[in-house]
Amino acid sequence: MINNVRRRGALGLIAGALGVAAVTGVTIEANAAEPVTAANATAVAAQSNIVANPSLDIDAALRAAGATLDAAEKGSHHVTVVILDRSGNVQVQLKGDGAGPQSAESAKRKAFTAASFGQPTSALAGRVTGPGATLRDIPGTLFLAGGVPVTVDGQVVGAIGVGGAPSGELDERYANAGAATLR
């Protein structure tokens, strides 16, 4: 099933790129002799003033989401898991059986907060107190435990957010279980 999803997603991306190219008059060239790798992507980025933005690939995101949901189910909790890429875009969202309707938005906002600040949301919660404007005022954020960044060599490449367990501490435990599959 996952391979079919990946194949359909890839075909959709290709069709979308070709459609944009047709409308805008952009030429797309494919060179099978030079596959895109991390090494030559960095070289191309350096030559053309493009910033490389590494993120989790879909296989890693699916693996982490599955492990996170499995951990929650073993704890008898009904949660939603959201995996975001480095830019804050949803890569995977799994709503467990019985998870409440609020859990999806909560998980997404926790993951967004962890990706944005590069820290677990539980560590950030203490920064949102006091009079006047705080980090809490940034749209899309949620400073409850349950969001963890995914880092490689000290660089954030994504985040996992969990919502729906009886406490943020449990949400974060499950998110960490998913992140552990990526180390």
N, CA, C and O of each residue as an XYZ file, in Angstrom:
732
protein
N       0.820     -1.189      0.000
C       0.000      0.000      0.000
C       0.866      1.256      0.000
O       0.592      2.199     -0.742
N       1.903      1.271      0.825
C       2.760      2.456      0.901
C       3.429      2.720     -0.442
O       3.557      3.872     -0.859
N       3.863      1.638     -1.133
C       4.483      1.840     -2.447
C       3.510      2.457     -3.438
O       3.897      3.302     -4.246
N       2.227      2.033     -3.383
C       1.227      2.628     -4.266
C       1.018      4.101     -3.948
O       0.878      4.923     -4.854
N       0.996      4.434     -2.665
C       0.837      5.834     -2.266
C       2.015      6.650     -2.775
O       1.831      7.740     -3.315
N       3.231      6.124     -2.603
C       4.422      6.837     -3.058
C       4.400      6.999     -4.577
O       4.736      8.068     -5.086
N       4.010      5.957     -5.301
C       3.982      6.012     -6.765
C       2.972      7.060     -7.234
O       3.270      7.859     -8.123
N       1.763      7.055     -6.628
C       0.745      8.035     -7.001
C       1.185      9.448     -6.648
O       0.940     10.389     -7.403
N       1.837      9.592     -5.498
C       2.332     10.908     -5.090
C       3.387     11.419     -6.056
O       3.374     12.591     -6.432
N       4.307     10.540     -6.461
C       5.359     10.942     -7.395
C       4.760     11.322     -8.743
O       5.166     12.313     -9.350
N       3.796     10.537     -9.210
C       3.154     10.863    -10.486
C       2.408     12.189    -10.396
O       2.408     12.973    -11.344
N       1.780     12.434     -9.263
C       1.086     13.707     -9.064
C       2.041     14.878     -9.073
O       1.745     15.918     -9.660
N       3.195     14.720     -8.423
C       4.196     15.786     -8.418
C       4.726     16.048     -9.823
O       4.897     17.199    -10.224
N       4.985     14.978    -10.566
C       5.491     15.132    -11.931
C       4.450     15.811    -12.805
O       4.766     16.733    -13.556
N       3.199     15.350    -12.705
C       2.133     15.961    -13.508
C       1.968     17.437    -13.146
O       1.784     18.280    -14.023
N       2.034     17.740    -11.858
C       1.915     19.136    -11.428
C       3.053     19.989    -11.945
O       2.829     21.112    -12.396
N       4.273     19.472    -11.886
C       5.431     20.218    -12.382
C       5.323     20.450    -13.886
O       5.627     21.537    -14.377
N       4.888     19.422    -14.614
C       4.731     19.581    -16.061
C       3.626     20.584    -16.389
O       3.745     21.359    -17.338
N       2.552     20.566    -15.597
C       1.468     21.529    -15.805
C       1.933     22.958    -15.569
O       1.622     23.849    -16.358
N       2.676     23.184    -14.488
C       3.210     24.519    -14.205
C       4.172     24.936    -15.313
O       4.157     26.085    -15.755
N       5.000     24.006    -15.758
C       5.956     24.318    -16.821
C       5.227     24.708    -18.102
O       5.636     25.639    -18.796
N       4.155     23.999    -18.411
C       3.410     24.306    -19.633
C       2.770     25.691    -19.554
O       2.796     26.447    -20.525
N       2.205     26.015    -18.415
C       1.531     27.302    -18.251
C       2.528     28.457    -18.254
O       2.259     29.510    -18.832
N       3.672     28.265    -17.615
C       4.636     29.357    -17.473
C       5.659     29.396    -18.592
O       6.417     30.361    -18.691
N       5.705     28.375    -19.438
C       6.668     28.349    -20.522
C       8.067     27.939    -20.086
O       9.027     28.144    -20.829
N       8.200     27.368    -18.904
C       9.494     26.926    -18.394
C       9.848     25.586    -19.036
O       8.981     24.728    -19.207
N      11.093     25.412    -19.382
C      11.562     24.155    -19.939
C      12.121     23.291    -18.827
O      12.923     23.750    -18.014
N      11.693     22.035    -18.794
C      12.205     21.085    -17.811
C      13.087     20.099    -18.545
O      12.651     19.453    -19.499
N      14.329     19.981    -18.101
C      15.251     19.037    -18.710
C      15.555     17.931    -17.726
O      15.766     18.189    -16.541
N      15.579     16.703    -18.205
C      15.941     15.563    -17.363
C      17.214     14.954    -17.926
O      17.325     14.733    -19.132
N      18.152     14.691    -17.070
C      19.406     14.081    -17.482
C      19.595     12.833    -16.649
O      20.040     12.908    -15.504
N      19.261     11.684    -17.215
C      19.342     10.434    -16.477
C      20.770     10.084    -16.098
O      20.990      9.300    -15.175
N      21.741     10.650    -16.794
C      23.135     10.348    -16.493
C      23.579     11.004    -15.193
O      24.574     10.581    -14.605
N      22.864     12.030    -14.728
C      23.238     12.730    -13.505
C      22.077     12.764    -12.529
O      21.345     13.752    -12.465
N      21.902     11.675    -11.755
C      20.833     11.698    -10.756
C      21.135     12.725     -9.674
O      22.295     13.004     -9.370
N      20.086     13.277     -9.104
C      20.266     14.263     -8.044
C      20.687     13.533     -6.779
O      20.002     12.616     -6.325
N      21.800     13.938     -6.220
C      22.283     13.392     -4.960
C      22.498     14.550     -4.002
O      22.461     15.715     -4.399
N      22.720     14.222     -2.746
C      22.972     15.277     -1.764
C      24.204     16.083     -2.150
O      24.230     17.302     -1.981
N      25.225     15.406     -2.668
C      26.466     16.092     -3.026
C      26.261     17.066     -4.186
O      26.659     18.227     -4.094
N      25.640     16.605     -5.280
C      25.491     17.531     -6.401
C      24.367     18.535     -6.171
O      24.378     19.602     -6.785
N      23.398     18.233     -5.311
C      22.376     19.225     -4.972
C      23.013     20.397     -4.238
O      22.653     21.550     -4.477
N      23.945     20.112     -3.357
C      24.654     21.171     -2.644
C      25.483     21.992     -3.612
O      25.527     23.217     -3.503
N      26.139     21.339     -4.554
C      26.947     22.051     -5.540
C      26.072     22.951     -6.408
O      26.424     24.100     -6.677
N      24.934     22.423     -6.842
C      24.015     23.224     -7.657
C      23.511     24.412     -6.841
O      23.440     25.531     -7.348
N      23.165     24.170     -5.590
C      22.677     25.245     -4.734
C      23.725     26.331     -4.571
O      23.399     27.518     -4.603
N      24.976     25.940     -4.398
C      26.042     26.918     -4.221
C      26.252     27.734     -5.486
O      26.584     28.917     -5.412
N      26.063     27.118     -6.637
C      26.284     27.815     -7.897
C      25.128     28.745     -8.262
O      25.332     29.726     -8.977
N      23.943     28.458     -7.792
C      22.792     29.231     -8.249
C      22.088     30.001     -7.130
O      20.926     30.380     -7.276
N      22.778     30.232     -6.023
C      22.216     31.009     -4.917
C      20.933     30.416     -4.357
O      20.039     31.145     -3.929
N      20.846     29.101     -4.362
C      19.697     28.396     -3.814
C      20.128     27.762     -2.500
O      21.215     27.193     -2.404
N      19.282     27.862     -1.505
C      19.582     27.293     -0.198
C      19.079     25.853     -0.143
O      17.923     25.583     -0.468
N      19.942     24.937      0.267
C      19.534     23.550      0.456
C      18.775     23.461      1.766
O      19.198     24.034      2.770
N      17.667     22.752      1.766
C      16.820     22.636      2.940
C      16.527     21.158      3.189
O      15.470     20.670      2.789
N      17.444     20.434      3.842
C      17.234     18.996      4.025
C      16.020     18.701      4.896
O      15.755     19.400      5.874
N      15.292     17.660      4.527
C      14.115     17.232      5.271
C      14.079     15.713      5.296
O      14.820     15.047      4.573
N      13.212     15.182      6.132
C      12.990     13.742      6.160
C      12.432     13.285      4.823
O      11.645     13.997      4.199
N      12.835     12.102      4.380
C      12.178     11.561      3.197
C      10.895     10.853      3.643
O      10.679     10.651      4.838
N      10.056     10.483      2.695
C       8.743      9.937      3.024
C       8.853      8.601      3.754
O       8.035      8.315      4.629
N       9.845      7.778      3.414
C       9.999      6.500      4.104
C      10.299      6.711      5.584
O       9.733      6.029      6.439
N      11.185      7.652      5.885
C      11.521      7.947      7.280
C      10.310      8.521      8.001
O      10.048      8.161      9.149
N       9.571      9.404      7.349
C       8.389     10.011      7.961
C       7.324      8.953      8.261
O       6.707      8.978      9.326
N       7.110      8.037      7.335
C       6.135      6.969      7.550
C       6.570      6.044      8.681
O       5.755      5.644      9.512
N       7.853      5.708      8.707
C       8.390      4.841      9.755
C       8.214      5.492     11.136
O       7.768      4.842     12.081
N       8.565      6.762     11.242
C       8.439      7.481     12.511
C       6.979      7.603     12.933
O       6.659      7.438     14.110
N       6.097      7.888     11.987
C       4.671      8.024     12.308
C       4.106      6.694     12.800
O       3.357      6.656     13.777
N       4.464      5.613     12.125
C       3.993      4.290     12.537
C       4.479      3.915     13.923
O       3.711      3.401     14.736
N       5.752      4.169     14.199
C       6.315      3.850     15.520
C       5.665      4.690     16.612
O       5.435      4.208     17.721
N       5.370      5.944     16.294
C       4.722      6.829     17.259
C       3.323      6.324     17.585
O       2.950      6.222     18.753
N       2.561      6.012     16.561
C       1.195      5.512     16.770
C       1.217      4.171     17.497
O       0.387      3.935     18.374
N       2.154      3.289     17.148
C       2.276      2.000     17.838
C       2.544      2.192     19.325
O       1.949      1.506     20.156
N       3.440      3.125     19.667
C       3.760      3.381     21.075
C       2.524      3.856     21.830
O       2.284      3.436     22.962
N       1.739      4.733     21.205
C       0.526      5.234     21.852
C      -0.503      4.118     22.027
O      -1.160      4.029     23.064
N      -0.638      3.276     21.019
C      -1.595      2.175     21.118
C      -1.180      1.193     22.205
O      -2.035      0.664     22.915
N       0.114      0.942     22.347
C       0.594      0.072     23.430
C       0.276      0.677     24.792
O       0.045     -0.050     25.759
N       0.264      1.991     24.870
C      -0.107      2.684     26.107
C      -1.609      2.853     26.252
O      -2.075      3.496     27.193
N      -2.378      2.276     25.320
C      -3.846      2.347     25.313
C      -4.370      3.775     25.178
O      -5.385      4.136     25.774
N      -3.653      4.590     24.377
C      -4.103      5.964     24.151
C      -4.435      6.175     22.674
O      -3.797      5.617     21.782
N      -5.445      6.989     22.456
C      -5.933      7.280     21.108
C      -5.401      8.652     20.703
O      -5.834      9.673     21.238
N      -4.469      8.673     19.764
C      -3.807      9.921     19.393
C      -3.786     10.103     17.886
O      -4.063      9.186     17.112
N      -3.447     11.320     17.506
C      -3.115     11.633     16.119
C      -1.648     12.024     16.088
O      -1.160     12.731     16.970
N      -0.954     11.555     15.060
C       0.472     11.829     14.869
C       0.624     12.654     13.597
O       0.039     12.328     12.565
N       1.409     13.719     13.676
C       1.716     14.533     12.492
C       3.231     14.636     12.368
O       3.927     14.956     13.332
N       3.724     14.361     11.174
C       5.142     14.532     10.854
C       5.237     15.677      9.859
O       4.605     15.649      8.803
N       6.034     16.688     10.204
C       6.249     17.832      9.319
C       7.650     17.786      8.748
O       8.565     17.249      9.372
N       7.820     18.348      7.563
C       9.169     18.534      7.029
C       9.759     19.801      7.633
O       9.103     20.468      8.433
N      10.969     20.133      7.265
C      11.669     21.273      7.845
C      10.942     22.593      7.615
O      11.067     23.521      8.413
N      10.192     22.675      6.536
C       9.488     23.910      6.201
C       8.122     24.013      6.864
O       7.409     24.996      6.663
N       7.753     23.017      7.645
C       6.472     23.058      8.333
C       5.317     22.470      7.544
O       4.158     22.656      7.915
N       5.614     21.765      6.465
C       4.570     21.137      5.662
C       4.300     19.728      6.166
O       5.229     19.009      6.534
N       3.037     19.333      6.184
C       2.670     18.000      6.645
C       3.158     16.962      5.640
O       2.834     17.025      4.454
N       3.942     16.005      6.135
C       4.363     14.865      5.324
C       3.461     13.674      5.571
O       3.071     12.971      4.638
N       3.129     13.450      6.845
C       2.297     12.314      7.229
C       1.385     12.752      8.368
O       1.803     13.471      9.276
N       0.144     12.309      8.305
C      -0.771     12.485      9.427
C      -1.519     11.174      9.598
O      -2.181     10.700      8.675
N      -1.408     10.589     10.792
C      -2.119      9.357     11.103
C      -3.037      9.620     12.284
O      -2.574      9.958     13.374
N      -4.326      9.467     12.073
C      -5.301      9.624     13.154
C      -5.645      8.234     13.629
O      -6.262      7.449     12.908
N      -5.237      7.933     14.866
C      -5.506      6.614     15.426
C      -6.981      6.402     15.672
O      -7.747      7.354     15.827
N      -7.369      5.138     15.707
C      -8.764      4.801     16.006
C      -9.155      5.412     17.341
O      -8.457      5.237     18.339
N     -10.254      6.116     17.356
C     -10.773      6.689     18.587
C     -10.162      8.024     18.988
O     -10.548      8.585     20.013
N      -9.223      8.547     18.214
C      -8.611      9.847     18.542
C      -9.649     10.952     18.368
O     -10.429     10.937     17.416
N      -9.652     11.896     19.282
C     -10.620     12.987     19.248
C     -10.384     13.940     18.092
O      -9.290     13.987     17.531
N     -11.413     14.701     17.735
C     -11.295     15.614     16.599
C     -10.286     16.740     16.825
O      -9.746     17.274     15.856
N     -10.021     17.110     18.060
C      -9.055     18.167     18.358
C      -7.615     17.688     18.235
O      -6.698     18.504     18.144
N      -7.408     16.376     18.229
C      -6.046     15.847     18.286
C      -5.232     16.152     17.032
O      -4.013     16.297     17.119
N      -5.868     16.251     15.878
C      -5.124     16.522     14.639
C      -4.528     17.928     14.646
O      -3.348     18.107     14.345
N      -5.335     18.911     14.985
C      -4.836     20.289     15.017
C      -3.786     20.460     16.103
O      -2.788     21.155     15.907
N      -4.009     19.834     17.234
C      -3.046     19.906     18.339
C      -1.707     19.307     17.916
O      -0.657     19.909     18.144
N      -1.741     18.132     17.306
C      -0.506     17.470     16.873
C       0.224     18.310     15.825
O       1.448     18.435     15.870
N      -0.516     18.877     14.894
C       0.102     19.691     13.846
C       0.773     20.933     14.439
O       1.902     21.263     14.076
N       0.094     21.605     15.330
C       0.656     22.829     15.916
C       1.854     22.527     16.816
O       2.806     23.306     16.864
N       1.812     21.409     17.524
C       2.963     21.014     18.341
C       4.173     20.722     17.447
O       5.285     21.159     17.744
N       3.958     19.991     16.364
C       5.061     19.693     15.442
C       5.596     20.984     14.823
O       6.808     21.151     14.692
N       4.707     21.891     14.445
C       5.118     23.162     13.861
C       5.980     23.963     14.833
O       6.989     24.552     14.444
N       5.574     23.975     16.090
C       6.321     24.705     17.116
C       7.701     24.091     17.311
O       8.697     24.811     17.391
N       7.766     22.761     17.387
C       9.056     22.080     17.571
C       9.973     22.305     16.372
O      11.172     22.521     16.546
N       9.423     22.257     15.158
C      10.239     22.490     13.961
C      10.716     23.937     13.903
O      11.857     24.204     13.526
N       9.855     24.856     14.271
C      10.192     26.280     14.196
C      11.291     26.685     15.163
O      12.170     27.475     14.821
N      11.237     26.139     16.371
C      12.175     26.557     17.409
C      13.296     25.548     17.658
O      14.231     25.829     18.407
N      13.200     24.372     17.029
C      14.254     23.371     17.169
C      14.387     22.782     18.552
O      15.456     22.302     18.927
N      13.303     22.815     19.318
C      13.299     22.280     20.676
C      11.972     21.579     20.939
O      10.965     21.881     20.297
N      11.974     20.641     21.888
C      10.695     20.039     22.277
C       9.759     21.117     22.819
O      10.203     22.072     23.456
N       8.483     20.957     22.565
C       7.529     21.962     23.023
C       7.480     22.052     24.546
O       7.155     23.107     25.091
N       7.794     20.971     25.229
C       7.807     21.020     26.691
C       8.887     21.970     27.201
O       8.704     22.616     28.233
N      10.002     22.060     26.496
C      11.091     22.955     26.891
C      10.748     24.413     26.609
O      11.304     25.317     27.232
N       9.844     24.638     25.681
C       9.485     25.998     25.293
C       8.351     26.575     26.144
O       8.160     27.790     26.179
N       7.612     25.724     26.816
C       6.415     26.163     27.542
C       6.716     27.260     28.557
O       5.893     28.154     28.752
N       7.863     27.212     29.200
C       8.204     28.219     30.203
C       8.488     29.590     29.628
O       8.534     30.572     30.368
N       8.678     29.676     28.336
C       8.999     30.959     27.693
C       7.779     31.777     27.311
O       7.918     32.892     26.808
N       6.610     31.254     27.538
C       5.407     31.935     27.050
C       4.588     32.546     28.167
O       3.378     32.723     28.033
N       5.242     32.867     29.263
C       4.536     33.491     30.381
C       4.948     34.946     30.506
O       5.946     35.380     29.930
N       4.182     35.672     31.251
C       4.519     37.070     31.509
C       3.591     38.017     30.796
O       2.808     37.619     29.933
N       3.688     39.282     31.168
C       2.819     40.289     30.551
C       3.300     40.640     29.140
O       4.469     40.460     28.801
N       2.405     41.125     28.361
C       2.757     41.561     27.008
C       2.854     40.403     26.035
O       2.474     39.271     26.335
N       3.369     40.717     24.875
C       3.486     39.725     23.811
C       4.516     38.667     24.181
O       5.541     38.970     24.791
N       4.233     37.431     23.809
C       5.153     36.317     24.037
C       5.182     35.447     22.789
O       4.509     35.730     21.797
N       5.968     34.391     22.858
C       6.009     33.435     21.749
C       4.627     32.858     21.460
O       4.337     32.470     20.328
N       3.790     32.802     22.465
C       2.437     32.253     22.321
C       1.628     33.007     21.259
O       0.668     32.471     20.706
N       2.019     34.241     20.982
C       1.280     35.060     20.024
C       1.612     34.742     18.569
O       0.973     35.277     17.664
N       2.590     33.889     18.332
C       2.949     33.522     16.959
C       1.901     32.551     16.423
O       1.680     31.497     17.019
N       1.252     32.888     15.311
C       0.194     32.031     14.762
C       0.703     30.618     14.455
O       1.825     30.433     13.984
N      -0.144     29.634     14.732
C       0.159     28.249     14.397
C       0.952     27.494     15.444
O       1.182     26.294     15.295
N       1.377     28.178     16.508
C       2.177     27.505     17.523
C       1.292     26.975     18.649
O       0.168     27.437     18.848
N       1.823     25.997     19.380
C       1.151     25.466     20.550
C       2.226     25.010     21.528
O       3.017     24.118     21.224
N       2.246     25.617     22.679
C       3.303     25.373     23.657
C       2.837     24.410     24.741
O       2.876     24.717     25.932
N       2.399     23.248     24.298
C       2.070     22.139     25.180
C       3.016     21.002     24.832
O       3.396     20.849     23.671
N       3.397     20.211     25.805
C       4.279     19.078     25.544
C       3.646     18.153     24.511
O       2.429     17.968     24.485
N       4.489     17.577     23.662
C       4.008     16.637     22.656
C       4.596     16.868     21.284
O       4.281     16.128     20.352
N       5.449     17.882     21.127
C       6.115     18.136     19.856
C       7.618     18.007     20.036
O       8.181     18.574     20.972
N       8.275     17.265     19.149
C       9.731     17.121     19.221
C      10.339     17.349     17.842
O       9.804     16.876     16.839
N      11.455     18.071     17.791
C      12.137     18.239     16.510
C      12.912     16.975     16.163
O      13.304     16.212     17.046
N      13.126     16.766     14.888
C      13.996     15.692     14.419
C      15.226     16.378     13.845
O      15.115     17.198     12.933
N      16.390     16.047     14.373
C      17.617     16.705     13.935
C      18.617     15.690     13.388
O      18.642     14.528     13.795
N      19.428     16.158     12.464
C      20.552     15.399     11.925
C      21.747     16.328     11.944
O      21.710     17.411     11.362
N      22.796     15.910     12.605
C      24.007     16.723     12.741
C      23.687     18.124     13.259
O      24.260     19.110     12.795
N      22.780     18.205     14.211
C      22.426     19.485     14.823
C      21.495     20.352     14.001
O      21.166     21.462     14.419
N      21.058     19.875     12.840
C      20.168     20.648     11.976
C      18.765     20.039     11.999
O      18.610     18.829     11.835
N      17.756     20.866     12.199
C      16.376     20.389     12.209
C      15.981     19.983     10.794
O      16.121     20.765      9.854
N      15.482     18.744     10.648
C      15.046     18.249      9.344
C      13.558     17.913      9.327
O      13.019     17.503      8.299
N      12.899     18.087     10.469
C      11.479     17.804     10.563
C      11.048     17.840     12.010
O      11.813     18.235     12.889
N       9.810     17.423     12.254
C       9.296     17.385     13.620
C       8.134     16.409     13.693
O       7.462     16.118     12.703
N       7.926     15.914     14.915
C       6.818     15.000     15.196
C       5.939     15.650     16.254
O       6.427     16.123     17.281
N       4.653     15.668     15.994
C       3.700     16.173     16.964
C       2.664     15.111     17.277
O       2.214     14.389     16.387
N       2.289     15.017     18.535
C       1.285     14.047     18.969
C       0.238     14.782     19.791
O       0.574     15.606     20.642
N      -1.010     14.490     19.541
C      -2.102     15.052     20.313
C      -3.125     13.986     20.627
O      -3.396     13.107     19.808
N      -3.695     14.067     21.827
C      -4.797     13.181     22.167
C      -4.615     12.334     23.401
O      -5.604     11.847     23.948
N      -3.386     12.132     23.869
C      -3.189     11.368     25.100
C      -3.677     12.219     26.282
O      -3.876     13.424     26.124
N      -3.867     11.626     27.436
C      -4.379     12.383     28.578
C      -3.453     13.487     29.084
O      -3.895     14.356     29.837
N      -2.178     13.473     28.687
C      -1.267     14.536     29.109
C      -0.240     14.806     28.023
O       0.061     13.943     27.198
N       0.289     16.017     28.041
C       1.335     16.370     27.101
C       2.584     15.531     27.300
O       3.301     15.243     26.342
N       2.847     15.139     28.532
C       4.020     14.317     28.804
C       3.922     12.977     28.078
O       4.915     12.479     27.548
N       2.717     12.395     28.057
C       2.521     11.150     27.317
C       2.646     11.394     25.821
O       3.275     10.605     25.116
N       2.050     12.484     25.326
C       2.189     12.824     23.903
C       3.669     12.906     23.522
O       4.086     12.378     22.491
N       4.449     13.574     24.364
C       5.875     13.736     24.066
C       6.616     12.404     24.137
O       7.514     12.153     23.334
N       6.251     11.557     25.083
C       6.882     10.229     25.161
C       6.664      9.470     23.851
O       7.584      8.840     23.329
N       5.440      9.535     23.326
C       5.144      8.832     22.082
C       5.876      9.465     20.894
O       6.361      8.757     20.012
N       5.952     10.780     20.876
C       6.700     11.464     19.804
C       8.177     11.068     19.845
O       8.796     10.846     18.804
N       8.726     10.984     21.034
C      10.130     10.564     21.176
C      10.341      9.123     20.722
O      11.401      8.789     20.192
N       9.341      8.269     20.926
C       9.442      6.886     20.454
C       9.546      6.870     18.927
O      10.312      6.088     18.364
N       8.791      7.718     18.270
C       8.881      7.801     16.812
C      10.207      8.365     16.360
O      10.809      7.869     15.407
N      10.668      9.412     17.047
C      11.951     10.028     16.692
C      13.108      9.056     16.883
O      14.092      9.103     16.144
N      12.991      8.170     17.879
C      14.065      7.212     18.148
C      14.284      6.259     16.972
O      15.383      5.729     16.809
N      13.263      6.036     16.159
C      13.422      5.141     15.000
C      14.274      5.788     13.907
O      14.711      5.112     12.976
N      14.504      7.077     14.018
C      15.250      7.803     12.983
C      16.729      8.008     13.366
O      17.490      8.578     12.585
N      17.131      7.560     14.530
C      18.511      7.763     14.984
C      19.374      6.599     14.605
O      20.568      6.593     14.904
